[in-house]
C-alpha cells in the first residue's frame, strides 16, 4: 500500500474519484431538494479538489518514505476527525431525530472537508521538502 501512496498521480485519482462521488450526490440533492447552498458547497469543494489534483499531478517524481509517512499521518488525523463527526452525528440523531437529512449532510460535509484538507496539508507540507 505504501508503494501506491508514493505515487502522486494515485493520490490525485483517489481524491478526485472520492470528491466526484460526493459532488454528484450533493449537486443531485441540491437540485432535487431545491437547496442552492448544497450545490455551491459541492462546487467549491470540487474546485478545491481540482486545484489539489493539479498540484499532485505536477509533481514529477514519487514521494519518498518521509513524505509517505506525512501522508499517512494526515490521513490518520482525517480519520480521527471523521470518527468524532460520527459520534457527534449519532448523538444529534439520538437527541432529536427530526432533520436527519440535514444532520447527515453536515456529517458528509465534515468528512469530505477533513479528507480534502488533510491532503492539502500533505501537499503543502511536502511541496518545499
C-alpha positions in Angstrom: 0.0 0.0 0.0 2.8 2.4 0.8 4.1 1.9 -2.8 0.8 3.3 -4.1 0.9 6.2 -1.7 4.2 7.2 -3.0 2.7 7.9 -6.4 1.3 11.5 -6.7 -1.0 10.5 -9.6 -2.6 7.7 -7.5 -3.3 10.2 -4.7 -4.8 12.7 -7.3 -7.0 10.0 -8.8 -8.2 8.7 -5.4 -9.1 12.2 -4.1 -10.7 13.1 -7.4 -12.9 10.0 -7.5 -13.9 10.5 -3.9 -14.8 14.1 -4.5 -16.6 13.4 -7.8 -18.9 10.9 -6.0 -19.7 13.4 -3.2 -20.0 16.2 -5.7 -22.6 14.3 -7.8 -24.6 13.4 -4.7 -24.6 16.9 -3.4 -25.5 18.5 -6.7 -28.2 16.0 -7.3 -29.6 16.6 -3.8 -29.4 20.3 -4.3 -31.5 20.1 -7.5 -33.9 17.6 -6.0 -34.4 19.4 -2.7 -34.0 22.9 -4.1 -31.2 23.7 -1.7 -28.9 26.0 -3.6 -26.3 26.1 -0.8 -25.5 22.4 -1.3 -24.8 23.0 -5.0 -22.5 25.9 -4.1 -20.7 23.9 -1.4 -20.2 21.0 -3.8 -18.9 23.3 -6.5 -16.4 24.9 -4.0 -15.2 21.6 -2.8 -14.9 20.2 -6.3 -12.8 23.3 -7.3 -10.6 22.8 -4.3 -10.1 19.2 -5.2 -9.3 20.1 -8.8 -6.6 22.5 -7.6 -5.3 19.8 -5.3 -5.2 17.2 -8.1 -3.3 19.7 -10.3 -0.7 20.2 -7.5 -0.3 16.5 -7.1 0.0 15.7 -10.8 2.5 18.4 -11.4 4.9 16.6 -9.1 7.2 14.6 -11.4 8.9 12.2 -9.0 7.3 9.9 -6.5 7.2 10.7 -2.8 9.8 9.1 -0.6 9.3 7.3 2.7 9.4 10.6 4.7 6.6 12.1 2.5 4.6 8.8 2.7 4.8 8.9 6.5 3.5 12.5 6.5 0.6 11.4 4.2 -0.3 8.6 6.5 -0.2 11.0 9.5 -2.5 13.4 7.7 -5.0 10.6 6.8 -5.0 9.4 10.4 -5.9 12.9 11.6 -8.7 12.9 9.0 -9.9 9.5 10.2 -9.9 10.7 13.8 -11.9 13.8 12.9 -14.3 11.6 10.9 -14.8 9.3 14.0 -15.5 12.4 16.1 -18.0 13.5 13.5 -19.7 10.1 13.6 -20.0 10.3 17.3 -21.5 13.8 17.1 -23.9 12.7 14.3 -25.0 9.8 16.4 -25.6 11.9 19.5 -27.5 14.6 17.4 -29.8 11.9 15.9 -30.4 10.3 19.3 -31.2 13.7 20.9 -33.6 14.8 18.1 -34.3 12.5 15.1 -36.0 15.3 13.2 -34.0 16.8 10.4 -31.9 13.7 9.9 -31.2 14.5 6.3 -29.6 17.9 7.3 -27.6 16.2 10.0 -26.4 13.5 7.7 -25.5 16.2 5.1 -23.5 18.0 7.8 -21.6 14.8 8.6 -20.8 14.2 5.0 -19.5 17.8 4.6 -17.3 17.4 7.7 -16.0 14.2 6.4 -15.3 15.5 2.9 -13.7 18.7 4.1 -11.4 16.8 6.5 -10.1 14.4 3.8 -9.5 17.2 1.3 -7.9 19.4 3.9 -5.7 16.6 5.1 -4.5 16.1 1.6 -3.9 19.9 1.2 -1.8 19.9 4.4 0.2 17.0 3.0 0.8 18.6 -0.4 1.7 22.0 1.0 4.0 20.5 3.6 5.8 18.3 1.2 6.0 20.8 -1.6 9.0 22.5 -0.2 10.8 19.5 1.2 
